[in-house]
Amino acid sequence: MDPTAASGRANSSAFTERQRADAYPAGIDDHYWLLSRNRVVLAALRAAGAEGPVLDVGCGPGTTVRYLRRHGLECTGADIAMYEPIVPTPAGVIRYGVDAFTLPLEERARVRTVLLLDVLEHLDEPSEFLRRCVDAFPALGHLLITVPARQELWSNYDTYYGHRLRYDRASAITLCQRAGVAVVSGGYFFHALYPVLALQRLFAVDRAVEFAPVRHRWWHRLVAAVLYRDGVWLPRALLGSSLLLVARPRG
């Protein structure tokens, strides 16, 4: 979720301390949005036959890293920003204050799958960033990308968190093609959130930019279960508030 993921060049769009506090309050790893996205990501990785080691570039406080490791994937994270991990992790599992592209070659050469989860929308030159991913990780087999979808849903939330664009499927595929990666599957998810956000735009209602601390975990788990089924059962062509693509380097 944090644009500081990317590289030193993207650091100009890094979250401020206040934005980080708003985006990652206590208990955020139990929030329905992250719970459901993690499940959708895991399902997509398995469906694509993506292999580990997996590197989550721009991992933030490590929610997805923790989730994938609990489900048997060798996953590590890197983020150029400094965070307090959600849960303490073994040394080397999450690297903070580190540009993923400058990790030692022996580490980068092991990475088979790169996750870019809500990263590209923060960057001025996302296609260049994708090309650097291909160049930096010589054994790369898969990239899994998520981005906020549908420009008609643009709101104060996007402005606050420094988004450059909300993607549609065509623009995201074009971005990948320009970067020399081929999209093998993907489409929209969080279909149920699309009409909610569209109604907010229709009636000019601002979105909350501060995530409330999670208190009723049962409720978040229930909503997450619904959104997960929404994401994996409904057609990917159906409009949703997020977009997921699985891509492979050409050649």
MARLOVEX-851791 format. One record per residue (C-alpha): residue in three letters; x, y, z; residue number from 1. Coordinates in steps of 0.2 Angstrom, whole numbers, padded with zeros to 4 digits. Example, Ala and Ser with C-alpha at 12.3 -4.5 7.8 and 13.67 -1.06 7.14 Angstrom:
<nodes>
{'ALA'; {0062; -0022; 0039}; 1},
{'SER'; {0068; -0005; 0036}; 2},
</nodes>
This chain:
<nodes>
{'MET'; {0000; 0000; 0000}; 1},
{'ASP'; {0015; 0012; 0003}; 2},
{'PRO'; {0023; 0020; -0012}; 3},
{'THR'; {0040; 0020; -0003}; 4},
{'ALA'; {0040; 0002; -0009}; 5},
{'ALA'; {0047; 0006; -0025}; 6},
{'SER'; {0064; 0014; -0026}; 7},
{'GLY'; {0074; 0029; -0021}; 8},
{'ARG'; {0066; 0038; -0036}; 9},
{'ALA'; {0049; 0035; -0029}; 10},
{'ASN'; {0053; 0042; -0012}; 11},
{'SER'; {0046; 0059; -0016}; 12},
{'SER'; {0029; 0051; -0015}; 13},
{'ALA'; {0032; 0042; 0001}; 14},
{'PHE'; {0019; 0042; 0014}; 15},
{'THR'; {0021; 0055; 0028}; 16},
{'GLU'; {0021; 0050; 0046}; 17},
{'ARG'; {0003; 0055; 0047}; 18},
{'GLN'; {-0002; 0045; 0032}; 19},
{'ARG'; {0006; 0030; 0039}; 20},
{'ALA'; {-0003; 0032; 0055}; 21},
{'ASP'; {-0020; 0034; 0046}; 22},
{'ALA'; {-0017; 0019; 0035}; 23},
{'TYR'; {-0010; 0007; 0048}; 24},
{'PRO'; {-0018; 0009; 0065}; 25},
{'ALA'; {-0017; -0005; 0078}; 26},
{'GLY'; {-0025; -0021; 0072}; 27},
{'ILE'; {-0025; -0016; 0054}; 28},
{'ASP'; {-0019; -0034; 0049}; 29},
{'ASP'; {-0037; -0039; 0054}; 30},
{'HIS'; {-0046; -0026; 0044}; 31},
{'TYR'; {-0058; -0034; 0031}; 32},
{'TRP'; {-0050; -0026; 0016}; 33},
{'LEU'; {-0033; -0033; 0019}; 34},
{'LEU'; {-0039; -0050; 0025}; 35},
{'SER'; {-0049; -0052; 0009}; 36},
{'ARG'; {-0035; -0045; -0002}; 37},
{'ASN'; {-0023; -0057; 0005}; 38},
{'ARG'; {-0035; -0072; 0002}; 39},
{'VAL'; {-0037; -0066; -0016}; 40},
{'VAL'; {-0018; -0064; -0019}; 41},
{'LEU'; {-0015; -0081; -0012}; 42},
{'ALA'; {-0028; -0089; -0023}; 43},
{'ALA'; {-0021; -0080; -0038}; 44},
{'LEU'; {-0003; -0086; -0034}; 45},
{'ARG'; {-0009; -0104; -0033}; 46},
{'ALA'; {-0020; -0103; -0049}; 47},
{'ALA'; {-0005; -0096; -0058}; 48},
{'GLY'; {0007; -0109; -0052}; 49},
{'ALA'; {0018; -0095; -0045}; 50},
{'GLU'; {0033; -0102; -0036}; 51},
{'GLY'; {0043; -0095; -0021}; 52},
{'PRO'; {0053; -0087; -0015}; 53},
{'VAL'; {0041; -0073; -0016}; 54},
{'LEU'; {0046; -0055; -0013}; 55},
{'ASP'; {0033; -0042; -0007}; 56},
{'VAL'; {0040; -0025; -0014}; 57},
{'GLY'; {0033; -0011; -0003}; 58},
{'CYS'; {0027; -0023; 0010}; 59},
{'GLY'; {0022; -0009; 0023}; 60},
{'PRO'; {0021; -0017; 0040}; 61},
{'GLY'; {0021; -0034; 0033}; 62},
{'THR'; {0003; -0040; 0033}; 63},
{'THR'; {0004; -0050; 0017}; 64},
{'VAL'; {0021; -0057; 0021}; 65},
{'ARG'; {0015; -0064; 0037}; 66},
{'TYR'; {-0001; -0071; 0029}; 67},
{'LEU'; {0008; -0080; 0015}; 68},
{'ARG'; {0021; -0087; 0026}; 69},
{'ARG'; {0007; -0094; 0037}; 70},
{'HIS'; {0000; -0103; 0022}; 71},
{'GLY'; {0016; -0111; 0017}; 72},
{'LEU'; {0024; -0099; 0005}; 73},
{'GLU'; {0042; -0093; 0007}; 74},
{'CYS'; {0039; -0075; 0007}; 75},
{'THR'; {0050; -0060; 0012}; 76},
{'GLY'; {0047; -0041; 0011}; 77},
{'ALA'; {0056; -0025; 0007}; 78},
{'ASP'; {0051; -0007; 0009}; 79},
{'ILE'; {0062; 0008; 0008}; 80},
{'ALA'; {0052; 0016; 0022}; 81},
{'MET'; {0054; 0011; 0041}; 82},
{'TYR'; {0040; 0002; 0049}; 83},
{'GLU'; {0036; -0007; 0065}; 84},
{'PRO'; {0031; -0024; 0059}; 85},
{'ILE'; {0013; -0030; 0063}; 86},
{'VAL'; {0021; -0045; 0072}; 87},
{'PRO'; {0039; -0048; 0075}; 88},
{'THR'; {0047; -0058; 0062}; 89},
{'PRO'; {0064; -0068; 0060}; 90},
{'ALA'; {0079; -0058; 0055}; 91},
{'GLY'; {0079; -0055; 0036}; 92},
{'VAL'; {0061; -0059; 0033}; 93},
{'ILE'; {0057; -0040; 0031}; 94},
{'ARG'; {0070; -0028; 0026}; 95},
{'TYR'; {0066; -0009; 0030}; 96},
{'GLY'; {0075; 0006; 0024}; 97},
{'VAL'; {0080; -0005; 0009}; 98},
{'ASP'; {0078; -0002; -0010}; 99},
{'ALA'; {0072; -0020; -0016}; 100},
{'PHE'; {0083; -0017; -0032}; 101},
{'THR'; {0099; -0015; -0022}; 102},
{'LEU'; {0097; -0031; -0012}; 103},
{'PRO'; {0113; -0042; -0014}; 104},
{'LEU'; {0112; -0051; -0031}; 105},
{'GLU'; {0112; -0068; -0023}; 106},
{'GLU'; {0096; -0063; -0014}; 107},
{'ARG'; {0088; -0056; -0030}; 108},
{'ALA'; {0093; -0071; -0040}; 109},
{'ARG'; {0083; -0082; -0029}; 110},
{'VAL'; {0066; -0072; -0031}; 111},
{'ARG'; {0054; -0081; -0042}; 112},
{'THR'; {0038; -0070; -0039}; 113},
{'VAL'; {0037; -0052; -0035}; 114},
{'LEU'; {0021; -0044; -0027}; 115},
{'LEU'; {0017; -0026; -0031}; 116},
{'LEU'; {0002; -0023; -0020}; 117},
{'ASP'; {-0006; -0006; -0022}; 118},
{'VAL'; {0011; 0002; -0027}; 119},
{'LEU'; {0011; 0007; -0045}; 120},
{'GLU'; {-0003; 0019; -0043}; 121},
{'HIS'; {0009; 0030; -0033}; 122},
{'LEU'; {0023; 0031; -0046}; 123},
{'ASP'; {0026; 0044; -0060}; 124},
{'GLU'; {0034; 0031; -0071}; 125},
{'PRO'; {0027; 0014; -0067}; 126},
{'SER'; {0032; 0006; -0083}; 127},
{'GLU'; {0050; 0010; -0079}; 128},
{'PHE'; {0048; 0003; -0062}; 129},
{'LEU'; {0041; -0014; -0070}; 130},
{'ARG'; {0056; -0014; -0082}; 131},
{'ARG'; {0068; -0013; -0067}; 132},
{'CYS'; {0059; -0027; -0058}; 133},
{'VAL'; {0062; -0038; -0073}; 134},
{'ASP'; {0080; -0033; -0074}; 135},
{'ALA'; {0084; -0034; -0055}; 136},
{'PHE'; {0077; -0051; -0053}; 137},
{'PRO'; {0085; -0063; -0066}; 138},
{'ALA'; {0075; -0079; -0060}; 139},
{'LEU'; {0058; -0069; -0060}; 140},
{'GLY'; {0044; -0080; -0066}; 141},
{'HIS'; {0028; -0071; -0061}; 142},
{'LEU'; {0023; -0053; -0055}; 143},
{'LEU'; {0007; -0051; -0046}; 144},
{'ILE'; {0000; -0033; -0047}; 145},
{'THR'; {-0014; -0025; -0038}; 146},
{'VAL'; {-0020; -0007; -0041}; 147},
{'PRO'; {-0035; 0003; -0037}; 148},
{'ALA'; {-0048; 0002; -0051}; 149},
{'ARG'; {-0059; 0014; -0062}; 150},
{'GLN'; {-0055; 0032; -0063}; 151},
{'GLU'; {-0074; 0036; -0061}; 152},
{'LEU'; {-0071; 0031; -0043}; 153},
{'TRP'; {-0058; 0044; -0040}; 154},
{'SER'; {-0061; 0053; -0023}; 155},
{'ASN'; {-0052; 0063; -0009}; 156},
{'TYR'; {-0045; 0046; -0003}; 157},
{'ASP'; {-0035; 0045; -0019}; 158},
{'THR'; {-0029; 0062; -0018}; 159},
{'TYR'; {-0024; 0060; 0001}; 160},
{'TYR'; {-0014; 0045; -0002}; 161},
{'GLY'; {-0005; 0052; -0017}; 162},
{'HIS'; {-0012; 0041; -0031}; 163},
{'ARG'; {-0008; 0046; -0049}; 164},
{'LEU'; {-0022; 0036; -0057}; 165},
{'ARG'; {-0035; 0023; -0054}; 166},
{'TYR'; {-0033; 0009; -0068}; 167},
{'ASP'; {-0045; 0000; -0079}; 168},
{'ARG'; {-0040; -0017; -0086}; 169},
{'ALA'; {-0035; -0010; -0103}; 170},
{'SER'; {-0023; 0004; -0096}; 171},
{'ALA'; {-0015; -0009; -0084}; 172},
{'ILE'; {-0012; -0021; -0098}; 173},
{'THR'; {-0004; -0007; -0109}; 174},
{'LEU'; {0007; -0002; -0094}; 175},
{'CYS'; {0013; -0020; -0093}; 176},
{'GLN'; {0016; -0022; -0112}; 177},
{'ARG'; {0026; -0006; -0112}; 178},
{'ALA'; {0037; -0013; -0098}; 179},
{'GLY'; {0040; -0029; -0107}; 180},
{'VAL'; {0029; -0041; -0097}; 181},
{'ALA'; {0015; -0051; -0103}; 182},
{'VAL'; {-0002; -0052; -0094}; 183},
{'VAL'; {-0007; -0070; -0092}; 184},
{'SER'; {-0023; -0067; -0081}; 185},
{'GLY'; {-0032; -0055; -0071}; 186},
{'GLY'; {-0047; -0043; -0070}; 187},
{'TYR'; {-0057; -0033; -0057}; 188},
{'PHE'; {-0061; -0039; -0039}; 189},
{'PHE'; {-0070; -0031; -0024}; 190},
{'HIS'; {-0085; -0030; -0036}; 191},
{'ALA'; {-0097; -0027; -0021}; 192},
{'LEU'; {-0087; -0011; -0016}; 193},
{'TYR'; {-0089; -0003; -0034}; 194},
{'PRO'; {-0107; 0002; -0032}; 195},
{'VAL'; {-0104; 0008; -0014}; 196},
{'LEU'; {-0090; 0019; -0020}; 197},
{'ALA'; {-0099; 0025; -0035}; 198},
{'LEU'; {-0114; 0031; -0025}; 199},
{'GLN'; {-0102; 0040; -0014}; 200},
{'ARG'; {-0096; 0049; -0029}; 201},
{'LEU'; {-0113; 0052; -0036}; 202},
{'PHE'; {-0118; 0061; -0020}; 203},
{'ALA'; {-0101; 0069; -0017}; 204},
{'VAL'; {-0098; 0061; -0001}; 205},
{'ASP'; {-0080; 0061; 0004}; 206},
{'ARG'; {-0072; 0044; 0009}; 207},
{'ALA'; {-0064; 0042; 0026}; 208},
{'VAL'; {-0045; 0043; 0024}; 209},
{'GLU'; {-0041; 0037; 0042}; 210},
{'PHE'; {-0043; 0018; 0045}; 211},
{'ALA'; {-0052; 0015; 0062}; 212},
{'PRO'; {-0043; 0003; 0074}; 213},
{'VAL'; {-0050; -0015; 0072}; 214},
{'ARG'; {-0061; -0019; 0087}; 215},
{'HIS'; {-0074; -0032; 0081}; 216},
{'ARG'; {-0064; -0045; 0072}; 217},
{'TRP'; {-0079; -0056; 0069}; 218},
{'TRP'; {-0087; -0043; 0059}; 219},
{'HIS'; {-0071; -0040; 0049}; 220},
{'ARG'; {-0069; -0058; 0046}; 221},
{'LEU'; {-0087; -0060; 0040}; 222},
{'VAL'; {-0085; -0045; 0028}; 223},
{'ALA'; {-0069; -0052; 0022}; 224},
{'ALA'; {-0076; -0069; 0018}; 225},
{'VAL'; {-0090; -0061; 0007}; 226},
{'LEU'; {-0077; -0050; -0002}; 227},
{'TYR'; {-0066; -0065; -0005}; 228},
{'ARG'; {-0080; -0075; -0013}; 229},
{'ASP'; {-0084; -0059; -0023}; 230},
{'GLY'; {-0066; -0059; -0029}; 231},
{'VAL'; {-0064; -0077; -0034}; 232},
{'TRP'; {-0082; -0082; -0039}; 233},
{'LEU'; {-0088; -0067; -0049}; 234},
{'PRO'; {-0082; -0064; -0067}; 235},
{'ARG'; {-0066; -0053; -0068}; 236},
{'ALA'; {-0074; -0043; -0082}; 237},
{'LEU'; {-0087; -0036; -0069}; 238},
{'LEU'; {-0082; -0019; -0063}; 239},
{'GLY'; {-0074; -0019; -0046}; 240},
{'SER'; {-0065; -0006; -0035}; 241},
{'SER'; {-0048; -0015; -0037}; 242},
{'LEU'; {-0039; -0024; -0051}; 243},
{'LEU'; {-0027; -0039; -0051}; 244},
{'LEU'; {-0015; -0044; -0064}; 245},
{'VAL'; {-0003; -0059; -0065}; 246},
{'ALA'; {0011; -0056; -0078}; 247},
{'ARG'; {0027; -0065; -0084}; 248},
{'PRO'; {0042; -0057; -0091}; 249},
{'ARG'; {0043; -0059; -0110}; 250},
{'GLY'; {0055; -0072; -0117}; 251},
</nodes>
